[in-house]
């Protein structure tokens, strides 16, 4: 038994249940904060923009069958991805940034579908289980493998990982992509 600040007595089981409730509440607040960091809606020609803090890192979710089906039902598939990021310290001082372009050709293998690409990488807090956070992405580009014999890691995965490491080191950043 443990005496609480209000003077009531709790058993060990009640105390653990109370701690579990507090942790669930914290997790729910973290997920709500992740949803708030998304600045705008999904579509080709409209940019995705995210504000990411160190606390968002590692809190993303995997894609689901629903999100994979959803991106394969788009009427217009993006053929390219413009990406950029900026890194800031906790005092909002600009540290560094980068930008680039990645092609997004249709899947090449017979019967292969688009991946549900995270608009913000899962490792950076992106929600793969929410259709508003994913887009149709060539599987070889998304996974950092090879496309037509060429390595694709530097085109997409590397910028996501560099962004992740910089946010972890400095505190926060802004990630933007625009599908074309």
Secondary structure, 3 states (H helix, E strand, C coil): CEECCCCCEECHHHHHHHHHHHHHHHHHHHHHHHHHHECCCCCCCCCEEEEEEHHHCCCCECCCHHHHHHHCCCCCCCCEEEEEEEEEECCCCEEEEEEEEEECCCCCCCCCCCEEEECCCHHHCCECCCHHHEEEECHHHHHCCEECCEECHHHCHHHHHHHHHHHHHHEEEEEEEEEC
